[in-house]
Amino acid sequence: MRMEVLFRMKTAVVVMLCLHQMSFSSAQECPSTHDLLNSLRQVEKMLAVHEASYQQGLRSLRKKISALHNSTMAIFKAGATCPKPEPPAHGRRLGRVFGIGHEVHFLCKPGYELIGPRTRVCLDSLKWSGQQPMCRRLNSTDNSLASFTPVARSSPSTSSSSSSSSSSSFPASAALSASSPSFSSSSPVSPLSSSLPTPPPPSSSVRPSHCTHFLGSTRCTCDVGFTISGRDNNICTDIDECRLFPLGQPGRLCVHQCVNTPGSFHCFCPAGYDLARDGRSCTDVDECENRMHNCTLEQVCVNTYGGFQCVTVGCPQMKNATYIKTSPMRCERNPCMLGDKGCTQAPNSISFHFLSVVSNMSAPRVLFRVSAARVLGDTLRFGLAGGRGRGHFSVQRSGRQTGTLLLVTPIKGPAALEAEVEMSELEHNSLLGRYLTKVTLFVSPYEF
C-alpha cells in the first residue's frame, strides 16, 4: 500500500514539475532526470517521516483505549460482588467480603460435622465455587479425634499427697481382676466402647470444572479439594489428602486414621477415644468418671488412654507380719511383738498408686515424687525394692525428704509394669521404719 502511494506521488511530482517549467518558458526544457530523482528522494523522506508519526500516534491511541478498557473493568469488578452466602444450619460463616476472588469459610458447632466444601471463592461470573455446605449431627458411636497432653495420669482414687511417716505412691503389687481388660492385646478392651465407624460411601471423585469466558479468554476452576486436569482443563479430579500427608510424617492430617472423601477427608479414632474439635486429634474417654465401666464395688476403676482397668487392691500376706487396710489405697502393719525382728523388718505401710501413660513416651521423665511429712531419725534413704520392669525405672533423691521415680527408657505399649519404691528411716544406722510404695504403670497401645 505504501509503495503504491509513493509511486503515484512520484508520478504526480514529475508531471507538476514539467508543467511548472513549461509555464515559464516554452523554450526551456524540463528538469533533468537527476534533478527529478533528488526531488523524489526528498518527497519520499518527508512521507516516511509522516508515516512514522502516524504509526506512533496509532500505537499511542491503542494504549489509551486499552487503559480505558482496563480501568472500566476494574471499576466494574470493584463494585461487583457475589450474593451473600448463608451460613449452614448449626454452623457459621467466616468472611464478610464477597467481592471477586475473595473467600468465605464455614465451620460447624461442636457435635456436628461439615458436609461439603470448607471454603468457597467468588468467581468472575459472580457465583460462588462449589456447593452450599451443611452441618450434620455426629452419631454417638462415631469416633473422631481430640488433642491431649501425653503425661502420666493417676487414678482418681489414688492420693498424690505425701502422708506422715510414709509417702503416697503408685501401686504395683495390686492384683488385677479377671474381668478387667488386658493390656496384652493390640488395642484396649472396653465393654462399652464402639468399633470404628464405616466411612460414608464415596461419591464421584471426577467432575467437570467451572469455566467462564470473557473477552476471548477462558478461565476454569475447581471446587476446594479438587485439582484441574484434562486437555482443555475441563475436568476436576479429587485430591487424596490422606496420601499427600501420610500418618507418621510431619504435617500429618490425622493422629490415627485418615479416610479420603471426594473434595475432603475425615479422621477417625480407635475405640476409647472421641473426636476433638479440630477434627484431627483424639481425646481419651474417661470411662471411670463417666461410669462406662463394669468394675465391681470391691474393685478400683483406673482410666487408661483408650480404655480402663478394674483392679483389686489387697494387703499382702507375710509370714512375720500382718496388715490392715486403712484406706482404699493404703495398708498399715499391725503392732509387732516385743523382740520380733522379723515383724519389725517388714514395711510399716504399703501404699498403692496407678499411672496411665502413652506408648513410647519420651524419657527420662518424672513419674511421681514421694516424701516424708516428718522425720524421726537422722537419715532417709530411697531406692527400688522390686517389681516387674525394674530396668525401665530409676529412683533419685530430689530433696532432703523427697525421692523421685523416673522413667529412664521409653516403653512400647500395650504393657503393664510395676515398680516398688522404698523409703527407709534410720537413726545412727539403725532401722526405724520402712515405707513401701507400689506403682503400676499402664501403657497404652497408642502414642496419643
MIZADO-346337 format. One record per residue (C-alpha): residue in three letters; chain; x, y, z. Coordinates in Angstrom, 3 decimals, padded with zeros to 6 digits. Layout:
resn,chain,x,y,z
ala,A,X,Y,Z;
...
END
This chain:
resn,chain,x,y,z
met,A,000.000,000.000,000.000;
arg,A,002.792,002.332,000.935;
met,A,004.780,001.644,-002.325;
glu,A,001.689,002.254,-004.414;
val,A,001.106,005.634,-002.776;
leu,A,004.756,006.603,-003.234;
phe,A,004.683,005.625,-006.925;
arg,A,001.584,007.682,-007.557;
met,A,003.045,010.689,-005.755;
lys,A,006.314,010.408,-007.675;
thr,A,004.443,010.421,-010.985;
ala,A,002.400,013.425,-009.916;
val,A,005.512,015.312,-008.850;
val,A,007.189,014.717,-012.245;
val,A,004.144,015.950,-014.168;
met,A,003.795,019.016,-011.922;
leu,A,007.476,019.925,-012.344;
cys,A,007.242,019.659,-016.099;
leu,A,004.110,021.764,-016.277;
his,A,005.658,024.312,-013.922;
gln,A,008.743,024.709,-016.110;
met,A,006.713,024.909,-019.328;
ser,A,004.561,027.692,-017.915;
phe,A,007.584,029.996,-017.612;
ser,A,009.252,029.369,-020.888;
ser,A,008.355,027.052,-023.636;
ala,A,011.910,027.221,-024.814;
gln,A,013.249,025.998,-021.502;
glu,A,013.461,022.202,-021.184;
cys,A,012.119,020.052,-018.272;
pro,A,014.488,019.314,-015.377;
ser,A,016.973,016.589,-015.928;
thr,A,016.429,013.063,-014.635;
his,A,018.982,013.597,-011.885;
asp,A,017.123,016.625,-010.562;
leu,A,013.819,014.764,-010.623;
leu,A,015.263,011.843,-008.655;
asn,A,016.644,014.186,-005.981;
ser,A,013.242,015.801,-005.660;
leu,A,011.569,012.430,-005.392;
arg,A,014.010,011.321,-002.683;
gln,A,013.157,014.416,-000.657;
val,A,009.440,013.738,-001.053;
glu,A,009.980,010.083,-000.041;
lys,A,011.817,011.139,003.126;
met,A,009.028,013.535,004.007;
leu,A,006.420,010.813,003.524;
ala,A,008.451,008.374,005.655;
val,A,008.533,010.911,008.481;
his,A,004.766,011.405,008.228;
glu,A,004.202,007.645,008.162;
ala,A,006.336,007.087,011.311;
ser,A,004.444,009.841,013.072;
tyr,A,001.169,008.230,012.057;
gln,A,002.246,004.773,013.350;
gln,A,003.376,006.251,016.674;
gly,A,000.076,008.056,017.083;
leu,A,-001.795,004.853,016.273;
arg,A,000.138,002.925,018.946;
ser,A,-000.492,005.658,021.487;
leu,A,-004.189,005.578,020.673;
arg,A,-004.325,001.804,021.136;
lys,A,-002.624,002.087,024.543;
lys,A,-005.117,004.714,025.659;
ile,A,-008.042,002.544,024.535;
ser,A,-006.578,-000.482,026.386;
ala,A,-006.018,001.563,029.560;
leu,A,-009.565,002.870,029.346;
his,A,-010.886,-000.688,028.959;
asn,A,-008.860,-001.967,031.925;
ser,A,-009.940,000.889,034.182;
thr,A,-013.554,000.319,033.185;
met,A,-013.296,-003.408,034.002;
ala,A,-011.555,-002.646,037.305;
ile,A,-014.374,-000.313,038.283;
phe,A,-016.889,-002.980,037.280;
lys,A,-015.121,-005.709,039.274;
ala,A,-014.578,-003.470,042.298;
gly,A,-018.272,-002.825,042.606;
ala,A,-019.428,-006.346,041.674;
thr,A,-019.978,-008.887,044.432;
cys,A,-021.305,-012.397,044.717;
pro,A,-024.607,-012.876,046.573;
lys,A,-024.223,-013.132,050.324;
pro,A,-023.770,-016.824,051.206;
glu,A,-025.923,-018.084,054.039;
pro,A,-024.259,-019.915,056.949;
pro,A,-025.248,-023.566,057.294;
ala,A,-027.727,-024.580,059.957;
his,A,-025.870,-025.395,063.215;
gly,A,-022.780,-023.646,061.828;
arg,A,-021.361,-020.259,060.940;
arg,A,-019.688,-018.423,058.094;
leu,A,-016.292,-016.683,058.316;
gly,A,-015.708,-013.755,055.963;
arg,A,-017.558,-010.507,055.256;
val,A,-016.122,-009.500,051.859;
phe,A,-017.943,-011.031,048.893;
gly,A,-016.028,-009.457,046.006;
ile,A,-014.489,-011.346,043.087;
gly,A,-011.556,-013.513,044.222;
his,A,-012.454,-013.335,047.913;
glu,A,-013.063,-016.444,050.028;
val,A,-015.532,-017.362,052.745;
his,A,-015.096,-020.264,055.173;
phe,A,-017.609,-022.431,057.002;
leu,A,-017.484,-024.115,060.444;
cys,A,-019.913,-026.327,062.352;
lys,A,-020.843,-026.246,066.023;
pro,A,-019.464,-028.952,068.361;
gly,A,-021.261,-032.223,067.784;
tyr,A,-021.713,-031.569,064.055;
glu,A,-019.538,-032.329,061.030;
leu,A,-019.300,-030.252,057.852;
ile,A,-020.558,-031.845,054.648;
gly,A,-019.357,-030.019,051.544;
pro,A,-016.570,-027.529,050.841;
arg,A,-014.969,-025.719,053.781;
thr,A,-014.054,-022.761,051.546;
arg,A,-015.894,-021.092,048.640;
val,A,-014.470,-018.474,046.249;
cys,A,-016.339,-015.660,044.472;
leu,A,-015.759,-016.283,040.737;
asp,A,-015.674,-013.764,037.882;
ser,A,-019.160,-014.953,036.964;
leu,A,-020.351,-013.547,040.328;
lys,A,-021.143,-017.061,041.533;
trp,A,-019.645,-018.976,044.455;
ser,A,-017.498,-022.017,043.722;
gly,A,-018.725,-025.381,044.953;
gln,A,-021.991,-026.252,046.579;
gln,A,-023.582,-024.840,049.722;
pro,A,-022.227,-026.880,052.691;
met,A,-024.321,-028.282,055.512;
cys,A,-023.717,-029.425,059.102;
arg,A,-024.691,-032.976,060.039;
arg,A,-025.023,-034.179,063.613;
leu,A,-022.350,-036.678,064.639;
asn,A,-023.583,-040.112,065.687;
ser,A,-022.967,-041.007,069.309;
thr,A,-020.991,-044.036,068.117;
asp,A,-018.729,-042.087,065.796;
asn,A,-015.094,-041.967,066.718;
ser,A,-013.064,-038.917,065.999;
leu,A,-010.017,-037.007,067.040;
ala,A,-009.063,-034.956,070.020;
ser,A,-005.932,-033.428,071.407;
phe,A,-004.380,-034.332,074.731;
thr,A,-001.130,-033.976,076.621;
pro,A,000.879,-037.186,076.935;
val,A,001.737,-037.007,080.624;
ala,A,001.399,-039.502,083.398;
arg,A,-002.155,-039.714,084.662;
ser,A,-003.073,-041.111,088.046;
ser,A,-006.196,-042.902,089.120;
pro,A,-008.820,-040.600,090.654;
ser,A,-008.987,-042.932,093.616;
thr,A,-005.310,-042.588,094.485;
ser,A,-003.855,-039.758,096.509;
ser,A,-000.786,-037.862,095.338;
ser,A,-000.143,-036.043,098.600;
ser,A,002.508,-037.314,100.971;
ser,A,001.478,-038.794,104.273;
ser,A,003.092,-038.635,107.665;
ser,A,005.983,-041.105,108.058;
ser,A,005.154,-042.597,104.634;
ser,A,004.617,-041.477,101.114;
ser,A,001.925,-041.609,098.514;
ser,A,002.882,-043.900,095.696;
phe,A,001.824,-045.671,092.560;
pro,A,000.668,-049.271,093.089;
ala,A,002.458,-052.216,091.653;
ser,A,001.508,-055.351,093.573;
ala,A,-002.243,-054.806,093.358;
ala,A,-003.905,-057.801,091.776;
leu,A,-005.808,-057.291,088.534;
ser,A,-009.248,-058.833,088.427;
ala,A,-010.098,-061.285,085.683;
ser,A,-012.883,-059.075,084.430;
ser,A,-010.657,-056.101,083.747;
pro,A,-009.428,-055.534,080.170;
ser,A,-005.971,-056.851,079.430;
phe,A,-003.122,-054.791,078.027;
ser,A,-001.634,-057.790,076.285;
ser,A,-003.819,-057.224,073.231;
ser,A,-003.014,-054.779,070.456;
ser,A,-005.793,-052.414,071.479;
pro,A,-007.517,-051.506,074.711;
val,A,-010.625,-053.501,075.582;
ser,A,-013.658,-051.678,076.864;
pro,A,-017.028,-053.397,077.015;
leu,A,-018.868,-050.189,076.219;
ser,A,-016.554,-048.850,073.549;
ser,A,-017.724,-048.765,069.951;
ser,A,-015.934,-050.066,066.912;
leu,A,-014.507,-047.839,064.212;
pro,A,-017.388,-046.456,062.132;
thr,A,-017.642,-047.345,058.477;
pro,A,-016.760,-044.312,056.346;
pro,A,-019.545,-042.959,054.171;
pro,A,-019.709,-044.336,050.627;
pro,A,-017.568,-042.185,048.328;
ser,A,-019.205,-040.113,045.632;
ser,A,-017.688,-039.327,042.263;
ser,A,-014.055,-038.270,042.503;
val,A,-014.099,-036.767,038.988;
arg,A,-016.395,-033.921,037.999;
pro,A,-016.466,-031.157,035.363;
ser,A,-014.725,-027.872,036.028;
his,A,-016.396,-024.449,036.264;
cys,A,-015.359,-022.347,033.261;
thr,A,-016.076,-018.692,032.470;
his,A,-015.476,-016.925,029.130;
phe,A,-014.639,-013.240,028.875;
leu,A,-013.113,-011.189,026.043;
gly,A,-011.945,-014.260,024.195;
ser,A,-010.240,-015.917,027.183;
thr,A,-011.406,-018.876,029.261;
arg,A,-010.787,-019.443,032.970;
cys,A,-011.601,-022.788,034.603;
thr,A,-011.668,-023.513,038.341;
cys,A,-012.425,-026.469,040.612;
asp,A,-014.081,-026.857,043.970;
val,A,-011.893,-026.992,047.063;
gly,A,-010.286,-030.418,047.367;
phe,A,-010.080,-030.978,043.601;
thr,A,-007.322,-030.279,041.087;
ile,A,-007.868,-029.284,037.471;
ser,A,-006.826,-031.671,034.703;
gly,A,-007.691,-032.700,031.149;
arg,A,-006.518,-031.364,027.793;
asp,A,-008.819,-028.343,027.979;
asn,A,-008.777,-028.016,031.795;
asn,A,-012.349,-029.246,031.792;
ile,A,-012.011,-031.980,034.429;
cys,A,-011.627,-031.726,038.213;
thr,A,-010.018,-034.695,039.966;
asp,A,-010.237,-035.330,043.715;
ile,A,-007.069,-034.723,045.747;
asp,A,-006.246,-037.612,048.075;
glu,A,-005.174,-035.621,051.146;
cys,A,-004.507,-038.794,053.123;
arg,A,-001.898,-039.907,050.596;
leu,A,-000.302,-036.467,050.407;
phe,A,000.080,-036.294,054.205;
pro,A,000.534,-039.908,055.393;
leu,A,000.476,-040.972,059.036;
gly,A,003.755,-040.712,060.864;
gln,A,005.002,-037.884,058.654;
pro,A,005.448,-034.234,059.694;
gly,A,002.301,-032.270,058.947;
arg,A,000.087,-035.349,059.006;
leu,A,-003.618,-034.645,058.826;
cys,A,-004.865,-037.228,061.322;
val,A,-003.450,-038.596,064.552;
his,A,-004.839,-042.111,063.996;
gln,A,-006.651,-042.911,060.729;
cys,A,-007.369,-040.774,057.669;
val,A,-010.158,-041.628,055.204;
asn,A,-010.273,-039.737,051.913;
thr,A,-013.614,-038.412,050.667;
pro,A,-014.435,-036.503,047.454;
gly,A,-013.111,-032.995,047.985;
ser,A,-012.156,-033.557,051.618;
phe,A,-011.119,-036.154,054.204;
his,A,-012.221,-037.463,057.593;
cys,A,-010.188,-038.546,060.609;
phe,A,-011.166,-041.441,062.871;
cys,A,-010.003,-042.581,066.287;
pro,A,-009.799,-046.046,067.879;
ala,A,-012.264,-047.277,070.469;
gly,A,-011.953,-045.396,073.745;
tyr,A,-011.385,-042.002,072.092;
asp,A,-013.637,-039.182,070.887;
leu,A,-013.207,-036.735,068.033;
ala,A,-011.706,-033.431,069.123;
arg,A,-012.997,-030.070,067.964;
asp,A,-010.130,-029.701,065.489;
gly,A,-011.405,-032.793,063.677;
arg,A,-007.938,-034.355,063.625;
ser,A,-006.867,-035.209,067.181;
cys,A,-008.118,-037.867,069.587;
thr,A,-009.359,-037.244,073.130;
asp,A,-009.458,-040.090,075.605;
val,A,-012.832,-041.054,077.034;
asp,A,-012.755,-041.317,080.831;
glu,A,-014.854,-044.437,081.331;
cys,A,-014.378,-044.329,085.092;
glu,A,-015.641,-040.773,085.544;
asn,A,-018.490,-041.279,083.077;
arg,A,-019.467,-044.600,084.707;
met,A,-018.898,-046.509,081.483;
his,A,-017.158,-049.439,083.196;
asn,A,-018.127,-052.790,084.684;
cys,A,-015.919,-052.760,087.788;
thr,A,-017.417,-054.156,090.995;
leu,A,-017.709,-052.276,094.277;
glu,A,-014.641,-054.117,095.597;
gln,A,-012.570,-053.025,092.607;
val,A,-010.997,-049.702,091.658;
cys,A,-011.588,-048.338,088.160;
val,A,-008.396,-046.949,086.619;
asn,A,-008.837,-044.913,083.464;
thr,A,-006.232,-045.543,080.759;
tyr,A,-005.606,-043.981,077.375;
gly,A,-008.114,-045.748,075.174;
gly,A,-009.771,-047.884,077.877;
phe,A,-009.874,-048.687,081.576;
gln,A,-008.707,-051.293,084.084;
cys,A,-010.519,-052.835,087.048;
val,A,-008.018,-053.524,089.816;
thr,A,-008.349,-055.130,093.236;
val,A,-006.188,-053.623,095.983;
gly,A,-005.415,-056.062,098.764;
cys,A,-002.986,-056.088,101.665;
pro,A,-000.097,-058.568,101.306;
gln,A,000.140,-061.793,103.286;
met,A,003.505,-062.012,105.082;
lys,A,004.909,-064.692,107.357;
asn,A,006.087,-062.460,110.180;
ala,A,003.681,-059.510,109.898;
thr,A,000.018,-058.798,109.331;
tyr,A,-001.593,-055.771,107.681;
ile,A,-004.896,-053.990,107.860;
lys,A,-006.413,-051.799,105.142;
thr,A,-006.735,-048.268,106.467;
ser,A,-007.840,-046.672,103.169;
pro,A,-008.668,-047.859,099.643;
met,A,-005.033,-047.380,098.642;
arg,A,-003.098,-047.999,101.876;
cys,A,-002.273,-050.874,104.214;
glu,A,-000.756,-050.444,107.706;
arg,A,001.240,-053.051,109.621;
asn,A,-000.229,-054.268,112.885;
pro,A,001.900,-053.720,116.018;
cys,A,004.777,-056.209,116.418;
met,A,005.515,-058.330,119.460;
leu,A,008.447,-057.133,121.551;
gly,A,011.680,-058.567,120.146;
asp,A,010.078,-059.839,116.922;
lys,A,012.786,-058.754,114.477;
gly,A,011.046,-060.387,111.522;
cys,A,007.982,-058.239,112.112;
thr,A,009.919,-055.019,112.687;
gln,A,011.849,-055.552,109.447;
ala,A,008.603,-055.636,107.429;
pro,A,007.340,-052.354,105.882;
asn,A,005.416,-050.138,108.290;
ser,A,002.988,-049.196,105.498;
ile,A,002.320,-050.090,101.864;
ser,A,000.741,-047.543,099.541;
phe,A,-000.624,-048.219,096.060;
his,A,-000.700,-045.891,093.087;
phe,A,-001.720,-046.333,089.429;
leu,A,-000.459,-044.405,086.400;
ser,A,-001.580,-044.321,082.760;
val,A,000.866,-043.258,080.055;
val,A,001.002,-043.316,076.257;
ser,A,003.161,-045.646,074.221;
asn,A,006.784,-044.651,073.516;
met,A,006.644,-041.703,075.891;
ser,A,009.915,-039.799,075.824;
ala,A,012.420,-040.497,078.581;
pro,A,013.840,-039.664,081.059;
arg,A,010.608,-038.435,082.622;
val,A,009.477,-037.837,086.202;
leu,A,006.557,-040.103,087.098;
phe,A,005.948,-039.081,090.718;
arg,A,007.596,-037.921,093.924;
val,A,007.384,-039.444,097.390;
ser,A,008.306,-037.621,100.586;
ala,A,008.017,-037.827,104.366;
ala,A,005.960,-035.218,106.186;
arg,A,008.070,-035.593,109.321;
val,A,011.332,-037.401,110.062;
leu,A,012.090,-039.084,113.394;
gly,A,015.564,-040.353,112.541;
asp,A,018.621,-038.665,111.157;
thr,A,018.674,-040.334,107.720;
leu,A,016.220,-041.092,104.881;
arg,A,017.093,-043.481,102.068;
phe,A,015.207,-044.046,098.795;
gly,A,015.564,-046.975,096.412;
leu,A,013.859,-049.593,094.218;
ala,A,012.780,-052.662,096.168;
gly,A,011.403,-054.741,093.285;
gly,A,008.658,-055.057,090.712;
arg,A,008.310,-056.137,087.077;
gly,A,010.179,-053.957,084.594;
arg,A,012.741,-052.536,087.014;
gly,A,015.079,-051.801,084.097;
his,A,012.749,-049.056,082.935;
phe,A,012.775,-047.170,086.268;
ser,A,015.190,-045.309,088.488;
val,A,014.883,-043.557,091.861;
gln,A,016.740,-040.334,092.583;
arg,A,016.822,-038.133,095.634;
ser,A,015.373,-034.720,094.790;
gly,A,015.356,-033.185,098.292;
arg,A,016.244,-033.838,101.899;
gln,A,012.941,-035.628,102.467;
thr,A,011.902,-036.361,098.846;
gly,A,012.632,-039.133,096.372;
thr,A,011.632,-039.178,092.670;
leu,A,010.647,-042.127,090.489;
leu,A,011.920,-041.701,086.921;
leu,A,011.093,-043.468,083.669;
val,A,014.519,-043.919,082.062;
thr,A,013.601,-045.750,078.831;
pro,A,010.563,-045.453,076.534;
ile,A,008.023,-048.284,076.743;
lys,A,006.108,-049.513,073.717;
gly,A,002.530,-050.423,074.582;
pro,A,000.380,-052.142,075.345;
ala,A,002.120,-053.110,078.571;
ala,A,001.680,-053.157,082.356;
leu,A,004.790,-052.619,084.511;
glu,A,005.362,-052.480,088.244;
ala,A,007.884,-050.728,090.471;
glu,A,008.306,-050.758,094.266;
val,A,009.802,-047.611,095.760;
glu,A,011.120,-047.976,099.312;
met,A,011.789,-045.172,101.777;
ser,A,013.815,-046.215,104.840;
glu,A,014.222,-044.150,108.012;
leu,A,017.325,-044.675,110.140;
glu,A,018.778,-043.386,113.412;
his,A,022.544,-043.944,113.862;
asn,A,022.340,-046.588,111.072;
ser,A,019.608,-048.426,112.968;
leu,A,016.393,-049.036,111.046;
leu,A,013.404,-047.165,112.444;
gly,A,010.905,-047.944,109.712;
arg,A,010.310,-048.912,106.067;
tyr,A,007.602,-047.403,103.893;
leu,A,006.781,-049.054,100.573;
thr,A,005.052,-047.536,097.537;
lys,A,003.885,-049.979,094.881;
val,A,003.381,-048.456,091.424;
thr,A,001.546,-049.978,088.479;
leu,A,002.134,-048.326,085.108;
phe,A,-000.439,-048.967,082.354;
val,A,000.994,-048.216,078.898;
ser,A,-001.482,-047.509,076.099;
pro,A,-001.129,-049.154,072.659;
tyr,A,-001.287,-045.664,071.136;
glu,A,001.021,-042.659,071.254;
phe,A,-001.817,-040.236,071.981;
END
